[in-house]
Amino acid sequence: MDSFEINKILMALGFAVLSLFAINEVGNAIFYVEAPQTPGYAVAVATEDAGEQGGTETDVPADTLPDFGVVLASADVAAGERVAGRCTQCHSWDKGGANKIGPNLWDIVGGPHAHNAYFSYSAAMKAEEGMWTYAALYEFLRKPNAAIPGTKMSFAGLSKSEDRINLIAYMRTWADTPQPLPAPSPAAAPEEAPAPDAAPEGGEAPAAPQ
């Protein structure tokens, strides 16, 4: 092959490259769409890591403690069992059940915070004083990291008070002898009615309004 043929081949390759480049530029000019400054929709990303339980992050406002003697007596245990279905990935609660990412929860109601001797709890959980009372469980299920800062449990919490109450009622059954329910709080005594105005000395009592 002489140099003339080689030159023709090189020129053809050069034209091909230039043509591709030109086509690309023309295509960008025709079909270019400017990206919006803000996206048309936002995607909420669930946060999950290995802790005592996984879940999604929510912002749950604090609420007033209910009267556990009333709400637990009328709680829906079957509904609580359905709520507990969210916990099966990280917990078991059958007697003698194995620990998972989180501890086995058998006999937890009324027990100490680090109740399972065979689970490696966070330092915060081991340092927590007191027992798993109904109030303590209610607040922990509302937002674990707010109730016990430093807990390994990454579950964000249950925003609905009804879900927490039903779940606690179901958790109470995880024992050979369930913890007794507290007595309902006594109702506030009604205010005494003011005494009627006394009749003036030597006179008649004021007439009742007509």
Backbone torsions as a table, in degrees:
resi	resn	phi	psi	omega
1	MET	NA	126.8	-177.9
2	ASP	-83.5	174.0	-175.8
3	SER	-65.7	-28.1	179.9
4	PHE	-64.4	-43.7	178.6
5	GLU	-64.0	-40.0	179.6
6	ILE	-63.0	-42.2	179.3
7	ASN	-61.9	-40.4	179.3
8	LYS	-63.1	-39.5	179.9
9	ILE	-66.2	-43.3	-179.9
10	LEU	-64.9	-38.9	178.2
11	MET	-65.1	-39.8	179.3
12	ALA	-63.4	-42.7	177.6
13	LEU	-62.4	-40.9	179.3
14	GLY	-62.7	-44.4	177.8
15	PHE	-62.2	-37.3	-179.7
16	ALA	-64.4	-42.7	179.5
17	VAL	-64.7	-45.2	179.3
18	LEU	-62.7	-37.1	179.5
19	SER	-65.2	-42.7	178.5
20	LEU	-62.5	-41.9	179.7
21	PHE	-62.9	-42.7	-179.3
22	ALA	-65.8	-41.8	178.3
23	ILE	-61.4	-41.9	179.8
24	ASN	-62.1	-43.8	-179.7
25	GLU	-66.0	-40.8	179.2
26	VAL	-64.6	-41.7	178.8
27	GLY	-62.2	-42.2	178.8
28	ASN	-63.8	-37.7	-179.7
29	ALA	-67.6	-34.4	-177.4
30	ILE	-79.3	-44.9	-170.2
31	PHE	-103.2	5.8	-177.1
32	TYR	-66.5	130.8	175.9
33	VAL	-122.1	124.6	-178.7
34	GLU	-70.6	131.9	-179.3
35	ALA	-68.7	138.5	178.6
36	PRO	-68.5	154.1	179.5
37	GLN	-67.5	-33.3	176.6
38	THR	-125.4	143.8	-178.9
39	PRO	-66.5	153.1	-179.8
40	GLY	-71.2	-20.9	178.2
41	TYR	-151.2	157.1	179.2
42	ALA	-113.1	143.3	178.8
43	VAL	-107.0	121.0	177.3
44	ALA	-80.3	126.6	-177.2
45	VAL	-103.0	125.3	177.6
46	ALA	-77.2	136.8	177.6
47	THR	-97.6	133.2	-180.0
48	GLU	-150.3	132.1	173.4
49	ASP	-143.6	170.4	-177.1
50	ALA	-77.1	112.0	177.0
51	GLY	-143.3	-150.8	177.0
52	GLU	-75.0	-15.9	174.2
53	GLN	-169.4	147.6	179.2
54	GLY	-99.8	165.0	179.7
55	GLY	177.5	-168.6	178.4
56	THR	-111.0	149.2	-175.5
57	GLU	-83.1	126.8	175.0
58	THR	-135.0	161.0	177.1
59	ASP	-103.4	106.9	-174.5
60	VAL	-106.6	115.8	179.7
61	PRO	-69.5	152.1	177.7
62	ALA	-70.3	149.9	177.1
63	ASP	-137.5	171.1	-177.5
64	THR	-76.8	141.9	178.9
65	LEU	-65.5	135.5	177.6
66	PRO	-78.5	172.6	173.1
67	ASP	-83.1	99.4	-173.2
68	PHE	-64.7	-27.7	177.1
69	GLY	-65.1	-23.5	179.4
70	VAL	-95.5	-52.3	-171.0
71	VAL	-71.5	-33.4	179.9
72	LEU	-74.3	-31.0	179.2
73	ALA	-66.2	-27.4	-178.7
74	SER	-111.0	11.7	-177.0
75	ALA	-68.9	156.6	179.6
76	ASP	-95.3	98.0	-176.9
77	VAL	-63.9	-37.4	179.1
78	ALA	-63.3	-39.7	176.3
79	ALA	-65.9	-37.0	176.7
80	GLY	-63.5	-36.6	176.7
81	GLU	-64.2	-37.3	177.3
82	ARG	-66.7	-39.6	176.6
83	VAL	-62.7	-40.6	-179.5
84	ALA	-63.8	-19.7	177.0
85	GLY	-58.7	-23.4	177.3
86	ARG	-72.5	-15.1	-173.1
87	CYS	-98.1	-4.6	-170.7
88	THR	-67.3	-23.6	179.7
89	GLN	-65.9	-31.6	-172.8
90	CYS	-113.8	-16.7	-175.8
91	HIS	-134.4	151.4	164.3
92	SER	-121.8	159.6	179.7
93	TRP	-141.0	15.2	173.4
94	ASP	-79.4	152.3	-177.8
95	LYS	-62.4	125.8	-178.9
96	GLY	77.9	8.8	-179.0
97	GLY	-68.2	158.6	-177.0
98	ALA	-78.6	153.2	169.9
99	ASN	-74.3	148.0	175.4
100	LYS	-116.8	-136.0	172.0
101	ILE	-61.3	-36.7	173.5
102	GLY	-111.3	172.8	-175.9
103	PRO	-75.0	157.9	168.1
104	ASN	-64.8	138.0	-170.5
105	LEU	-106.6	13.5	178.8
106	TRP	-58.7	134.0	175.6
107	ASP	62.4	32.3	-178.0
108	ILE	-78.6	-34.5	-176.8
109	VAL	-65.8	121.7	-177.9
110	GLY	88.6	-6.4	179.5
111	GLY	-89.8	173.7	177.5
112	PRO	-68.8	162.4	-176.3
113	HIS	-60.9	-46.9	175.4
114	ALA	-94.1	70.3	-167.0
115	HIS	-79.5	-20.0	-175.3
116	ASN	-100.5	112.8	-174.6
117	ALA	-68.1	-14.1	-175.3
118	TYR	-105.6	13.7	179.5
119	PHE	-116.6	143.0	179.6
120	SER	-89.3	95.5	-178.9
121	TYR	-80.3	162.5	172.7
122	SER	-68.3	158.7	178.0
123	ALA	-61.3	-35.2	-180.0
124	ALA	-63.9	-42.1	-179.5
125	MET	-67.9	-41.9	-179.0
126	LYS	-67.1	-28.3	-178.7
127	ALA	-85.3	-10.9	-177.0
128	GLU	-70.8	124.7	-179.5
129	GLU	-86.2	165.7	177.2
130	GLY	87.2	-174.7	-175.3
131	MET	-116.1	168.5	174.7
132	TRP	-80.3	77.5	174.7
133	THR	-74.4	171.9	177.5
134	TYR	-61.5	-39.8	179.2
135	ALA	-66.3	-41.4	-179.8
136	ALA	-64.5	-42.4	177.4
137	LEU	-64.2	-41.1	-179.1
138	TYR	-60.7	-45.3	-179.5
139	GLU	-71.1	-37.8	-179.9
140	PHE	-67.5	-40.6	178.7
141	LEU	-70.2	-24.2	176.1
142	ARG	-65.5	-49.9	178.2
143	LYS	-161.3	98.0	-173.0
144	PRO	-53.9	-46.2	-175.8
145	ASN	-70.5	-19.2	174.9
146	ALA	-82.5	-36.0	-179.4
147	ALA	-73.2	-42.8	179.2
148	ILE	-133.6	87.2	179.4
149	PRO	-58.1	131.2	-179.3
150	GLY	98.6	-2.9	176.8
151	THR	-62.2	149.3	177.1
152	LYS	-78.4	-10.6	-176.7
153	MET	-73.3	115.7	-174.8
154	SER	-92.3	-0.6	178.0
155	PHE	-61.4	132.1	-173.4
156	ALA	-73.0	-27.6	179.1
157	GLY	120.7	168.0	178.8
158	LEU	-103.4	117.7	-175.3
159	SER	-75.0	-27.2	-176.6
160	LYS	-90.3	125.9	177.6
161	SER	-59.1	-38.4	-179.8
162	GLU	-60.4	-40.4	178.9
163	ASP	-64.2	-41.2	-179.9
164	ARG	-65.4	-42.9	-179.0
165	ILE	-64.2	-45.9	179.6
166	ASN	-64.4	-39.9	178.9
167	LEU	-64.7	-43.5	179.3
168	ILE	-62.9	-38.5	177.0
169	ALA	-61.8	-37.2	176.9
170	TYR	-73.0	-40.7	178.1
171	MET	-59.4	-32.1	179.7
172	ARG	-61.3	-24.7	-179.6
173	THR	-80.6	-6.2	-178.3
174	TRP	-83.8	58.9	-178.1
175	ALA	-164.9	154.0	174.2
176	ASP	-66.3	-39.2	177.3
177	THR	-126.2	98.6	-178.5
178	PRO	-57.8	146.0	176.9
179	GLN	-59.9	139.1	178.7
180	PRO	-65.8	150.0	175.9
181	LEU	-77.1	143.5	177.1
182	PRO	-70.3	158.0	176.0
183	ALA	-72.5	143.2	176.7
184	PRO	-58.0	146.5	177.7
185	SER	-64.3	139.2	179.7
186	PRO	-63.9	140.8	179.2
187	ALA	-68.0	146.5	179.3
188	ALA	-63.6	134.8	-179.3
189	ALA	-66.2	134.3	179.8
190	PRO	-65.1	146.3	179.2
191	GLU	-66.2	141.0	179.7
192	GLU	-70.8	139.5	177.7
193	ALA	-70.0	141.1	179.3
194	PRO	-63.6	143.7	179.9
195	ALA	-67.4	144.4	178.7
196	PRO	-63.5	151.0	179.6
197	ASP	-60.1	134.0	179.0
198	ALA	-73.4	147.2	177.9
199	ALA	-69.9	139.5	178.7
200	PRO	-62.8	147.3	-175.5
201	GLU	-58.0	128.3	178.5
202	GLY	76.8	10.4	-178.8
203	GLY	-132.2	-175.5	-179.1
204	GLU	-92.3	155.4	175.5
205	ALA	-67.2	148.3	178.3
206	PRO	-60.0	143.6	-178.7
207	ALA	-69.7	146.0	177.4
208	ALA	-70.4	147.7	178.8
209	PRO	-63.0	140.3	-177.9
210	GLN	-90.9	NA	NA
